[in-house]
Amino acid sequence: MFQDYVETQDFVLDLSGLRCPVPVLKFKKHVKELQGDWCISVKTTDPDSVRDFEEFARLKSYQISYKKMDDCFLFTISSGEGQ
């Protein structure tokens, strides 16, 4: 099911097992190197990551959505409005 969810993304960051704020910091490091519009899937297991990613996306004007699946959270975060 995770693979079906991420088929349309540019790439996937699996940050499972990391406690906040580490997932957001690792995500920030990866997107710093990207140019143009992008869409990334992020997998986390820390429930606090929902709040942290939503706040980070709001501050950066990124588009974000997420799903709770089993014991993880699957985020789709994009830089462009068309993603």
Biopython code that builds the backbone (N, CA, C, O; Angstrom):
import numpy as np
from Bio.PDB.StructureBuilder import StructureBuilder

atoms = [
    (1, "MET", "N", (0.822, -1.194, 0.000)),
    (1, "MET", "CA", (0.000, 0.000, 0.000)),
    (1, "MET", "C", (0.868, 1.262, 0.000)),
    (1, "MET", "O", (0.518, 2.249, -0.647)),
    (2, "PHE", "N", (1.973, 1.241, 0.703)),
    (2, "PHE", "CA", (2.875, 2.397, 0.719)),
    (2, "PHE", "C", (3.386, 2.680, -0.687)),
    (2, "PHE", "O", (3.436, 3.838, -1.101)),
    (3, "GLN", "N", (3.768, 1.632, -1.436)),
    (3, "GLN", "CA", (4.265, 1.821, -2.797)),
    (3, "GLN", "C", (3.215, 2.470, -3.684)),
    (3, "GLN", "O", (3.552, 3.339, -4.488)),
    (4, "ASP", "N", (1.954, 2.076, -3.562)),
    (4, "ASP", "CA", (0.874, 2.679, -4.352)),
    (4, "ASP", "C", (0.751, 4.160, -4.049)),
    (4, "ASP", "O", (0.491, 4.966, -4.943)),
    (5, "TYR", "N", (0.934, 4.509, -2.814)),
    (5, "TYR", "CA", (0.783, 5.897, -2.380)),
    (5, "TYR", "C", (1.865, 6.798, -2.965)),
    (5, "TYR", "O", (1.602, 7.967, -3.244)),
    (6, "VAL", "N", (3.057, 6.284, -3.152)),
    (6, "VAL", "CA", (4.191, 7.126, -3.536)),
    (6, "VAL", "C", (4.552, 7.074, -5.021)),
    (6, "VAL", "O", (5.561, 7.656, -5.418)),
    (7, "GLU", "N", (3.776, 6.409, -5.832)),
    (7, "GLU", "CA", (4.116, 6.255, -7.246)),
    (7, "GLU", "C", (4.324, 7.575, -7.988)),
    (7, "GLU", "O", (5.155, 7.635, -8.894)),
    (8, "THR", "N", (3.602, 8.618, -7.634)),
    (8, "THR", "CA", (3.678, 9.874, -8.385)),
    (8, "THR", "C", (4.671, 10.872, -7.802)),
    (8, "THR", "O", (4.756, 12.000, -8.289)),
    (9, "GLN", "N", (5.405, 10.501, -6.799)),
    (9, "GLN", "CA", (6.326, 11.423, -6.142)),
    (9, "GLN", "C", (7.695, 11.389, -6.810)),
    (9, "GLN", "O", (8.066, 10.391, -7.429)),
    (10, "ASP", "N", (8.444, 12.482, -6.682)),
    (10, "ASP", "CA", (9.798, 12.539, -7.224)),
    (10, "ASP", "C", (10.724, 11.574, -6.488)),
    (10, "ASP", "O", (11.536, 10.892, -7.113)),
    (11, "PHE", "N", (10.604, 11.517, -5.176)),
    (11, "PHE", "CA", (11.326, 10.517, -4.400)),
    (11, "PHE", "C", (10.724, 10.386, -3.014)),
    (11, "PHE", "O", (9.877, 11.184, -2.610)),
    (12, "VAL", "N", (11.172, 9.369, -2.290)),
    (12, "VAL", "CA", (10.612, 9.045, -0.978)),
    (12, "VAL", "C", (11.703, 9.141, 0.072)),
    (12, "VAL", "O", (12.812, 8.640, -0.113)),
    (13, "LEU", "N", (11.372, 9.792, 1.175)),
    (13, "LEU", "CA", (12.258, 9.814, 2.342)),
    (13, "LEU", "C", (11.618, 8.940, 3.418)),
    (13, "LEU", "O", (10.530, 9.249, 3.903)),
    (14, "ASP", "N", (12.279, 7.869, 3.785)),
    (14, "ASP", "CA", (11.777, 7.020, 4.861)),
    (14, "ASP", "C", (12.482, 7.442, 6.139)),
    (14, "ASP", "O", (13.650, 7.120, 6.359)),
    (15, "LEU", "N", (11.753, 8.168, 6.977)),
    (15, "LEU", "CA", (12.312, 8.683, 8.227)),
    (15, "LEU", "C", (11.689, 7.971, 9.422)),
    (15, "LEU", "O", (11.587, 8.534, 10.512)),
    (16, "SER", "N", (11.280, 6.741, 9.204)),
    (16, "SER", "CA", (10.683, 5.923, 10.257)),
    (16, "SER", "C", (11.666, 5.718, 11.399)),
    (16, "SER", "O", (12.870, 5.571, 11.186)),
    (17, "GLY", "N", (11.136, 5.711, 12.604)),
    (17, "GLY", "CA", (11.954, 5.453, 13.779)),
    (17, "GLY", "C", (12.648, 6.676, 14.348)),
    (17, "GLY", "O", (13.219, 6.610, 15.437)),
    (18, "LEU", "N", (12.609, 7.789, 13.633)),
    (18, "LEU", "CA", (13.256, 9.010, 14.126)),
    (18, "LEU", "C", (12.249, 9.850, 14.901)),
    (18, "LEU", "O", (11.085, 9.959, 14.517)),
    (19, "ARG", "N", (12.708, 10.433, 15.982)),
    (19, "ARG", "CA", (11.844, 11.275, 16.816)),
    (19, "ARG", "C", (12.019, 12.735, 16.417)),
    (19, "ARG", "O", (13.103, 13.170, 16.030)),
    (20, "CYS", "N", (10.929, 13.473, 16.522)),
    (20, "CYS", "CA", (10.962, 14.901, 16.183)),
    (20, "CYS", "C", (11.885, 15.641, 17.135)),
    (20, "CYS", "O", (11.965, 15.338, 18.325)),
    (21, "PRO", "N", (12.574, 16.617, 16.575)),
    (21, "PRO", "CA", (12.412, 17.267, 15.271)),
    (21, "PRO", "C", (13.295, 16.683, 14.163)),
    (21, "PRO", "O", (13.386, 17.277, 13.089)),
    (22, "VAL", "N", (13.940, 15.547, 14.391)),
    (22, "VAL", "CA", (14.887, 14.997, 13.414)),
    (22, "VAL", "C", (14.258, 14.784, 12.027)),
    (22, "VAL", "O", (14.896, 15.140, 11.036)),
    (23, "PRO", "N", (13.044, 14.227, 11.899)),
    (23, "PRO", "CA", (12.489, 14.054, 10.544)),
    (23, "PRO", "C", (12.390, 15.368, 9.755)),
    (23, "PRO", "O", (12.727, 15.405, 8.572)),
    (24, "VAL", "N", (11.940, 16.419, 10.391)),
    (24, "VAL", "CA", (11.820, 17.704, 9.692)),
    (24, "VAL", "C", (13.204, 18.244, 9.330)),
    (24, "VAL", "O", (13.378, 18.798, 8.245)),
    (25, "LEU", "N", (14.166, 18.097, 10.196)),
    (25, "LEU", "CA", (15.519, 18.573, 9.911)),
    (25, "LEU", "C", (16.133, 17.821, 8.729)),
    (25, "LEU", "O", (16.786, 18.430, 7.882)),
    (26, "LYS", "N", (15.931, 16.504, 8.666)),
    (26, "LYS", "CA", (16.450, 15.724, 7.538)),
    (26, "LYS", "C", (15.731, 16.098, 6.242)),
    (26, "LYS", "O", (16.363, 16.198, 5.190)),
    (27, "PHE", "N", (14.423, 16.305, 6.312)),
    (27, "PHE", "CA", (13.662, 16.744, 5.140)),
    (27, "PHE", "C", (14.184, 18.093, 4.648)),
    (27, "PHE", "O", (14.404, 18.288, 3.452)),
    (28, "LYS", "N", (14.375, 19.003, 5.568)),
    (28, "LYS", "CA", (14.866, 20.345, 5.220)),
    (28, "LYS", "C", (16.221, 20.258, 4.507)),
    (28, "LYS", "O", (16.466, 20.985, 3.544)),
    (29, "LYS", "N", (17.086, 19.380, 4.977)),
    (29, "LYS", "CA", (18.401, 19.204, 4.351)),
    (29, "LYS", "C", (18.266, 18.718, 2.909)),
    (29, "LYS", "O", (18.988, 19.181, 2.026)),
    (30, "HIS", "N", (17.345, 17.789, 2.671)),
    (30, "HIS", "CA", (17.157, 17.250, 1.319)),
    (30, "HIS", "C", (16.567, 18.278, 0.368)),
    (30, "HIS", "O", (17.021, 18.382, -0.771)),
    (31, "VAL", "N", (15.576, 19.035, 0.796)),
    (31, "VAL", "CA", (14.926, 19.974, -0.131)),
    (31, "VAL", "C", (15.802, 21.187, -0.417)),
    (31, "VAL", "O", (15.602, 21.870, -1.422)),
    (32, "LYS", "N", (16.746, 21.455, 0.433)),
    (32, "LYS", "CA", (17.663, 22.576, 0.222)),
    (32, "LYS", "C", (18.440, 22.412, -1.082)),
    (32, "LYS", "O", (18.810, 23.400, -1.717)),
    (33, "GLU", "N", (18.684, 21.170, -1.477)),
    (33, "GLU", "CA", (19.467, 20.865, -2.672)),
    (33, "GLU", "C", (18.631, 20.807, -3.950)),
    (33, "GLU", "O", (19.191, 20.715, -5.042)),
    (34, "LEU", "N", (17.307, 20.860, -3.835)),
    (34, "LEU", "CA", (16.432, 20.716, -4.991)),
    (34, "LEU", "C", (16.184, 22.057, -5.675)),
    (34, "LEU", "O", (16.191, 23.109, -5.037)),
    (35, "GLN", "N", (15.967, 21.996, -6.975)),
    (35, "GLN", "CA", (15.632, 23.184, -7.744)),
    (35, "GLN", "C", (14.334, 22.936, -8.482)),
    (35, "GLN", "O", (13.993, 21.792, -8.782)),
    (36, "GLY", "N", (13.611, 24.001, -8.775)),
    (36, "GLY", "CA", (12.349, 23.864, -9.477)),
    (36, "GLY", "C", (11.274, 23.282, -8.572)),
    (36, "GLY", "O", (11.446, 23.178, -7.357)),
    (37, "ASP", "N", (10.159, 22.905, -9.194)),
    (37, "ASP", "CA", (9.076, 22.291, -8.430)),
    (37, "ASP", "C", (9.393, 20.830, -8.149)),
    (37, "ASP", "O", (10.002, 20.153, -8.979)),
    (38, "TRP", "N", (8.994, 20.353, -7.010)),
    (38, "TRP", "CA", (9.229, 18.977, -6.616)),
    (38, "TRP", "C", (8.063, 18.484, -5.775)),
    (38, "TRP", "O", (7.283, 19.277, -5.247)),
    (39, "CYS", "N", (7.954, 17.180, -5.657)),
    (39, "CYS", "CA", (6.944, 16.537, -4.817)),
    (39, "CYS", "C", (7.617, 15.335, -4.157)),
    (39, "CYS", "O", (8.150, 14.459, -4.838)),
    (40, "ILE", "N", (7.586, 15.303, -2.839)),
    (40, "ILE", "CA", (8.301, 14.289, -2.070)),
    (40, "ILE", "C", (7.330, 13.579, -1.130)),
    (40, "ILE", "O", (6.476, 14.213, -0.511)),
    (41, "SER", "N", (7.468, 12.271, -1.032)),
    (41, "SER", "CA", (6.755, 11.504, -0.020)),
    (41, "SER", "C", (7.687, 11.300, 1.165)),
    (41, "SER", "O", (8.879, 11.040, 1.003)),
    (42, "VAL", "N", (7.124, 11.423, 2.348)),
    (42, "VAL", "CA", (7.890, 11.237, 3.579)),
    (42, "VAL", "C", (7.133, 10.252, 4.461)),
    (42, "VAL", "O", (5.934, 10.408, 4.691)),
    (43, "LYS", "N", (7.831, 9.254, 4.944)),
    (43, "LYS", "CA", (7.253, 8.265, 5.855)),
    (43, "LYS", "C", (7.856, 8.466, 7.233)),
    (43, "LYS", "O", (9.077, 8.453, 7.387)),
    (44, "THR", "N", (6.998, 8.655, 8.248)),
    (44, "THR", "CA", (7.460, 8.811, 9.626)),
    (44, "THR", "C", (6.639, 7.902, 10.547)),
    (44, "THR", "O", (5.587, 7.389, 10.166)),
    (45, "THR", "N", (7.146, 7.721, 11.759)),
    (45, "THR", "CA", (6.410, 6.946, 12.759)),
    (45, "THR", "C", (6.101, 7.759, 14.012)),
    (45, "THR", "O", (5.296, 7.327, 14.836)),
    (46, "ASP", "N", (6.710, 8.902, 14.171)),
    (46, "ASP", "CA", (6.495, 9.738, 15.349)),
    (46, "ASP", "C", (5.229, 10.580, 15.161)),
    (46, "ASP", "O", (5.160, 11.377, 14.225)),
    (47, "PRO", "N", (4.228, 10.420, 16.034)),
    (47, "PRO", "CA", (2.990, 11.199, 15.903)),
    (47, "PRO", "C", (3.224, 12.717, 15.931)),
    (47, "PRO", "O", (2.450, 13.471, 15.342)),
    (48, "ASP", "N", (4.271, 13.160, 16.603)),
    (48, "ASP", "CA", (4.568, 14.602, 16.650)),
    (48, "ASP", "C", (5.001, 15.139, 15.290)),
    (48, "ASP", "O", (5.008, 16.351, 15.078)),
    (49, "SER", "N", (5.361, 14.253, 14.373)),
    (49, "SER", "CA", (5.803, 14.707, 13.056)),
    (49, "SER", "C", (4.669, 15.390, 12.289)),
    (49, "SER", "O", (4.932, 16.241, 11.439)),
    (50, "VAL", "N", (3.432, 15.036, 12.569)),
    (50, "VAL", "CA", (2.302, 15.677, 11.892)),
    (50, "VAL", "C", (2.317, 17.175, 12.164)),
    (50, "VAL", "O", (2.281, 17.983, 11.236)),
    (51, "ARG", "N", (2.370, 17.531, 13.413)),
    (51, "ARG", "CA", (2.395, 18.952, 13.792)),
    (51, "ARG", "C", (3.636, 19.645, 13.228)),
    (51, "ARG", "O", (3.550, 20.748, 12.689)),
    (52, "ASP", "N", (4.784, 18.991, 13.359)),
    (52, "ASP", "CA", (6.041, 19.604, 12.912)),
    (52, "ASP", "C", (6.074, 19.824, 11.402)),
    (52, "ASP", "O", (6.485, 20.890, 10.943)),
    (53, "PHE", "N", (5.648, 18.830, 10.628)),
    (53, "PHE", "CA", (5.656, 18.985, 9.173)),
    (53, "PHE", "C", (4.618, 20.000, 8.709)),
    (53, "PHE", "O", (4.881, 20.775, 7.789)),
    (54, "GLU", "N", (3.447, 20.005, 9.332)),
    (54, "GLU", "CA", (2.435, 20.994, 8.950)),
    (54, "GLU", "C", (2.924, 22.416, 9.217)),
    (54, "GLU", "O", (2.706, 23.312, 8.401)),
    (55, "GLU", "N", (3.570, 22.620, 10.335)),
    (55, "GLU", "CA", (4.082, 23.962, 10.660)),
    (55, "GLU", "C", (5.216, 24.351, 9.718)),
    (55, "GLU", "O", (5.259, 25.486, 9.245)),
    (56, "PHE", "N", (6.125, 23.439, 9.442)),
    (56, "PHE", "CA", (7.222, 23.721, 8.528)),
    (56, "PHE", "C", (6.684, 24.062, 7.138)),
    (56, "PHE", "O", (7.132, 25.025, 6.517)),
    (57, "ALA", "N", (5.729, 23.277, 6.654)),
    (57, "ALA", "CA", (5.141, 23.528, 5.331)),
    (57, "ALA", "C", (4.450, 24.881, 5.291)),
    (57, "ALA", "O", (4.552, 25.600, 4.297)),
    (58, "ARG", "N", (3.752, 25.231, 6.356)),
    (58, "ARG", "CA", (3.080, 26.530, 6.411)),
    (58, "ARG", "C", (4.100, 27.666, 6.324)),
    (58, "ARG", "O", (3.898, 28.631, 5.587)),
    (59, "LEU", "N", (5.181, 27.549, 7.069)),
    (59, "LEU", "CA", (6.204, 28.600, 7.073)),
    (59, "LEU", "C", (6.878, 28.759, 5.712)),
    (59, "LEU", "O", (7.267, 29.866, 5.339)),
    (60, "LYS", "N", (7.018, 27.661, 4.970)),
    (60, "LYS", "CA", (7.687, 27.680, 3.669)),
    (60, "LYS", "C", (6.717, 27.805, 2.497)),
    (60, "LYS", "O", (7.142, 27.849, 1.343)),
    (61, "SER", "N", (5.428, 27.862, 2.784)),
    (61, "SER", "CA", (4.373, 27.917, 1.750)),
    (61, "SER", "C", (4.401, 26.685, 0.843)),
    (61, "SER", "O", (4.149, 26.794, -0.357)),
    (62, "TYR", "N", (4.704, 25.520, 1.408)),
    (62, "TYR", "CA", (4.651, 24.260, 0.686)),
    (62, "TYR", "C", (3.238, 23.692, 0.784)),
    (62, "TYR", "O", (2.503, 23.995, 1.723)),
    (63, "GLN", "N", (2.870, 22.876, -0.179)),
    (63, "GLN", "CA", (1.610, 22.138, -0.139)),
    (63, "GLN", "C", (1.873, 20.846, 0.632)),
    (63, "GLN", "O", (2.903, 20.201, 0.434)),
    (64, "ILE", "N", (0.938, 20.466, 1.516)),
    (64, "ILE", "CA", (1.147, 19.252, 2.308)),
    (64, "ILE", "C", (-0.172, 18.523, 2.522)),
    (64, "ILE", "O", (-1.226, 19.132, 2.703)),
    (65, "SER", "N", (-0.076, 17.212, 2.495)),
    (65, "SER", "CA", (-1.194, 16.360, 2.900)),
    (65, "SER", "C", (-0.573, 15.127, 3.544)),
    (65, "SER", "O", (0.598, 14.818, 3.321)),
    (66, "TYR", "N", (-1.366, 14.432, 4.342)),
    (66, "TYR", "CA", (-0.838, 13.214, 4.954)),
    (66, "TYR", "C", (-1.959, 12.231, 5.227)),
    (66, "TYR", "O", (-3.135, 12.589, 5.287)),
    (67, "LYS", "N", (-1.552, 10.967, 5.394)),
    (67, "LYS", "CA", (-2.448, 9.877, 5.767)),
    (67, "LYS", "C", (-1.815, 9.111, 6.908)),
    (67, "LYS", "O", (-0.594, 8.967, 6.977)),
    (68, "LYS", "N", (-2.654, 8.625, 7.796)),
    (68, "LYS", "CA", (-2.196, 7.687, 8.822)),
    (68, "LYS", "C", (-2.444, 6.296, 8.262)),
    (68, "LYS", "O", (-3.573, 5.953, 7.913)),
    (69, "MET", "N", (-1.393, 5.498, 8.177)),
    (69, "MET", "CA", (-1.507, 4.136, 7.663)),
    (69, "MET", "C", (-0.816, 3.190, 8.628)),
    (69, "MET", "O", (0.396, 3.260, 8.828)),
    (70, "ASP", "N", (-1.602, 2.308, 9.223)),
    (70, "ASP", "CA", (-1.075, 1.361, 10.201)),
    (70, "ASP", "C", (-0.309, 2.118, 11.291)),
    (70, "ASP", "O", (-0.899, 2.908, 12.027)),
    (71, "ASP", "N", (0.993, 1.882, 11.394)),
    (71, "ASP", "CA", (1.779, 2.518, 12.455)),
    (71, "ASP", "C", (2.650, 3.653, 11.927)),
    (71, "ASP", "O", (3.635, 4.023, 12.565)),
    (72, "CYS", "N", (2.297, 4.209, 10.764)),
    (72, "CYS", "CA", (3.123, 5.280, 10.215)),
    (72, "CYS", "C", (2.258, 6.411, 9.642)),
    (72, "CYS", "O", (1.043, 6.282, 9.491)),
    (73, "PHE", "N", (2.919, 7.497, 9.336)),
    (73, "PHE", "CA", (2.296, 8.661, 8.705)),
    (73, "PHE", "C", (2.975, 8.858, 7.361)),
    (73, "PHE", "O", (4.203, 8.859, 7.274)),
    (74, "LEU", "N", (2.181, 9.025, 6.316)),
    (74, "LEU", "CA", (2.705, 9.215, 4.964)),
    (74, "LEU", "C", (2.333, 10.605, 4.490)),
    (74, "LEU", "O", (1.158, 10.916, 4.297)),
    (75, "PHE", "N", (3.337, 11.428, 4.306)),
    (75, "PHE", "CA", (3.148, 12.811, 3.887)),
    (75, "PHE", "C", (3.456, 12.954, 2.398)),
    (75, "PHE", "O", (4.330, 12.268, 1.867)),
    (76, "THR", "N", (2.743, 13.838, 1.742)),
    (76, "THR", "CA", (3.101, 14.303, 0.413)),
    (76, "THR", "C", (3.323, 15.792, 0.543)),
    (76, "THR", "O", (2.417, 16.533, 0.924)),
    (77, "ILE", "N", (4.518, 16.226, 0.229)),
    (77, "ILE", "CA", (4.891, 17.639, 0.370)),
    (77, "ILE", "C", (5.422, 18.112, -0.967)),
    (77, "ILE", "O", (6.270, 17.452, -1.568)),
    (78, "SER", "N", (4.934, 19.246, -1.440)),
    (78, "SER", "CA", (5.378, 19.759, -2.725)),
    (78, "SER", "C", (5.657, 21.251, -2.657)),
    (78, "SER", "O", (5.098, 21.980, -1.838)),
    (79, "SER", "N", (6.539, 21.675, -3.544)),
    (79, "SER", "CA", (6.916, 23.080, -3.589)),
    (79, "SER", "C", (6.012, 23.879, -4.500)),
    (79, "SER", "O", (5.848, 25.083, -4.300)),
    (80, "GLY", "N", (5.422, 23.244, -5.494)),
    (80, "GLY", "CA", (4.612, 23.957, -6.466)),
    (80, "GLY", "C", (3.125, 23.735, -6.223)),
    (80, "GLY", "O", (2.718, 22.703, -5.689)),
    (81, "GLU", "N", (2.324, 24.711, -6.619)),
    (81, "GLU", "CA", (0.884, 24.612, -6.419)),
    (81, "GLU", "C", (0.250, 23.545, -7.301)),
    (81, "GLU", "O", (-0.806, 23.009, -6.965)),
    (82, "GLY", "N", (0.877, 23.237, -8.411)),
    (82, "GLY", "CA", (0.309, 22.285, -9.356)),
    (82, "GLY", "C", (0.563, 20.832, -9.003)),
    (82, "GLY", "O", (0.076, 19.952, -9.712)),
    (83, "GLN", "N", (1.290, 20.543, -7.959)),
    (83, "GLN", "CA", (1.631, 19.167, -7.597)),
    (83, "GLN", "C", (0.475, 18.473, -6.936)),
    (83, "GLN", "O", (0.587, 17.304, -6.565)),
]
sb = StructureBuilder()
sb.init_structure("model")
sb.init_model(0)
sb.init_chain("A")
sb.init_seg("    ")
for serial, (resi, resn, name, xyz) in enumerate(atoms, 1):
    if name == "N":
        sb.init_residue(resn, " ", resi, " ")
    sb.init_atom(name, np.array(xyz, "f"), 0.0, 1.0, " ", f" {name:<3s}", serial, name[0])
structure = sb.get_structure()
